[in-house]
């Protein structure tokens, strides 16, 4: 039996929030779920984005700062039983707290010095990791093509570990049109490609990476779409010195973004 005053998995409010696991309902409502103490903490630093917090008993004691942040910001803190928090969770063992937030995607903004663009990236873990890596490397924005997974997907949000609130993210972008605009704005566009015509070491040595740059990272299985290399400045491969066949998307993105960040900060 549920404790008095706690919302249960059968509560209409919980059932409504559970539907935010689907992209269609996120788009309809303009909201998404953020799970876990660290991600909820990052969300509460942006009070305007947080609609409400659901927490099981004991969270306000174990994570007093979360409860205090919500109180200061005037964000509703709603107690739920274990079954309800598990219903809202995408993990095997829920961490006990979930926030409902408004979507963070923004229109394509003015050019910066470093932009990470995912093209037809289908794995939510990779999208979340790309956002986290771009944030860590000091990128100005993350751009995702129309064919990429929604960054508000619960797995993507979890993989971003709060970075979804740190860096501007633009979704549903026509990459070819965006590439043309970026080049007109003075940015070079580099396509990360395991079969690229040049390699990252050369781009470092000849000063290429010191320039304002957009990096394109392609689909996990198929790489970048056919024809994309015809519209970018350079197709760049990360040199492999050992016997590995290739690098996964997240690893390649980390190497490329950090190489650019280092050269731009010299």
N, C-alpha and C positions, 0 to 999 in steps of 0.2 A: 504494500500500500504506500502511495506517495505521501511524503511529509506535507503537513498543512502549509498552504501558501506557495508551494513549489509548482511550477508548470511541469506537465508531464508530456510524454511523447504523443499523447492523444490530444493535446491542447491545439486549438485552431491556430494559435500563433506559431507554435512549433511546426505544425504541418505546413504552414505558409512559408516559413523560413527554410524548411527542407527543400522546397521547390527551387531555391536559388542554386542548387547543385546543377541545374540545367541551364544551358546558354540562352535558350529561348526565354525563360522566365527572368533571367538576369537582365536581358535586353528590355523586356516588357516593363520591369519595375525600376530599372536603373540601380540595382543593388546587388551585392555579392557577400559571401561569407568569408570571414577571416578567423582562422583557428589557431589556438595556442597562445600562451602568455607573451612570448616575444613579439609575435605578429600583432596581437591585440594592443600591446604596449606601443608599438610603432604607430598603429592606427590612431590611438588616443592622443598622440602628439599632434594629430590633425583633426581636432574636434569636429570641424565642419563636415567631415566625411563619415563620422560614426553615428549610426541611427540608434543602436541599442546594443547592450552586452548581455549574453546569457551565460550564467556561471553556476556550477554545482556548489553545494555547501562546502565551505572550507577554503575556497579560492580567495575570498576576501581576506583570509588570515595568512595563507601561504604566499599570496601575491598582493600584499597590502597596497603597494604602489598603484596597481591597476584599479583597485576599488577607489583609491583616493583621486587618481586622474579622472576617472569617470565622474566622481562626485563634483570635482572642481569644474569640469566641463559641462555638467548638467546632463550627462548621458544616462538614460535609464539603465539600471543594473537589475536584471531579472533573475531570480533564483529558479533553477530547474533541477529535476531529479536526474539520476544517472542515466536512465533510459532515454530521457529527452536530449541530454548532451551527446550521448552516443548516436542518436538519430541525426544530429546536426554535424557529426564528425565524419571525415573521410579516412581517418586513421583507424588501425586495429584497436588501439587503446587511446581513447580521447584524453587530452590534457586538461579537460575540465572547463574550458572557457572559449566562447565563440562570439565574435562581434558581427553585426550586420552593418555594412558600410555602403556608401554610394560609390558607383563606378569611378575609377580614377583616370580612364582614358581621356585624352585631350586632342584637339585638332593639331595637325602638323604645324609646328612652330617655326620660328626663325632659325637659321642655321647656327650651329655651335662649332666647336673645334673637333668633337669626336661623337659620332653617332653609331649605334649598333642596330642593324636591321636584320630581322629574321624573315626569311622568304620561304613560305610554305612549310614552316616548322610545325609538325603535327603532335609532337610529344609534349605534354604539359610540363613535365619535369624539366625538359630542356628549355622551354620558354621561361620558366621561373628562374632557372640557373643563369640564363642569358641576362635577365633583368638584374639578378644579384651581382653577376660579374661586371656588367656595365656600370652599375652603381659603384662597385669597389674600385674600378679603374677610373672613376671620375668622368664618365661619359655624360654628355649633355642631354641625351634622349635615347629611348629605345623605340624602334618603329617595327611594326609587324604587318606583313602582307595580308591581303584579304583571305588568303587560303591558310593562314596560320591559326593555331589553336588560340582560344580566348585566354588572355593573361589573367582573367578573373576566375578561371577554372580553379576549383579548390586545390588540386594538386599543384598547379602553377603558382598559386598564391603561397602555398606552403613551401615550395622550393625556393621562392624568392626571399624567404625569411625576413620579411618586412621591407625589403628593398623596393617593393611595388609602390611604397609611399614616398620614396626618395628621389626617383628619377621620372621625368615626364615620359608617358607611354602613349603612343598613337597606334591605333589598330585599323584594320580593314583598308590598308593603303595599296594603291596600284603602284607597284614598285618601279615599273618602267617610267611612268609619269614622274614619280618622285625622284628617280635618278636624274632625269633631264633637268628638273628644277634645282636639285642640289648642285649639279655641274654649272648651271647658269649662275648660281649664288657663290661660286668660287670654291666649292668643296671638291676634292677628288673622291672618286668612288672606287673602292677596292673590293673585288670579289674573292672571298676565301674559297679556294678550289684546290683539291689535292692534285690536280693535273695542271695547275696554273703555269703560265708561260714564264713567270719570274718567281723568285722565292723570297721569303720574309727576310733572310739575312741580307740579300741584295738591297731590299727596300730600306733596311736600317742603315746600311753602309753608304748608300747614295743620297740619303737625306729625304727620301720620299715620305717616310713616316712622320717627319716633322711638320708636314702640311696639314691643314684642316681636312679631316677624313671621315667618310662614311664606310663602314665595313658591312658587306653583305654576307650572311651565313645562310646556307641552304638547307633543304630537307634532309632528314637523317639518313634516308635510304637512297635518294636519287640526286642529292646535291642541289645546285642551282638550276633553274629552268633553262631549257635550250634557248639560245639567243641572248642570254643576259650578258655574256662576255663581250658581245658586240657593242654594248652601250656603256660599259664601265671603262675606267681609265686603265686599270691593270687587273689581271687575274693572278692571284698570289697563292702559292702553296707554302705550307709550313714544312721545312725540311725534316725528313725522318732519317736519323742517323743509324738507327737500329733496324730490326727486321719486322717491326710492326707494319701491317698492311695499310693502316690509316689511323687517323685520330677521330674521336667522336666530336660532335658539334660543340658541346660545352667546353671541351678541352681546347679545341682549335680557337674558339672565341676568346677564351681567357688569354691564350698566348698572343693572339693578334691585337686585342684591345690593350693589353699591358705593354706590348711593344710600342704601340702608337702613343700611349699615355707617357711612357718614359721619354720617347724622343721629343714629344711636344713640350715637355717640362725641362728640357736641357737648357 
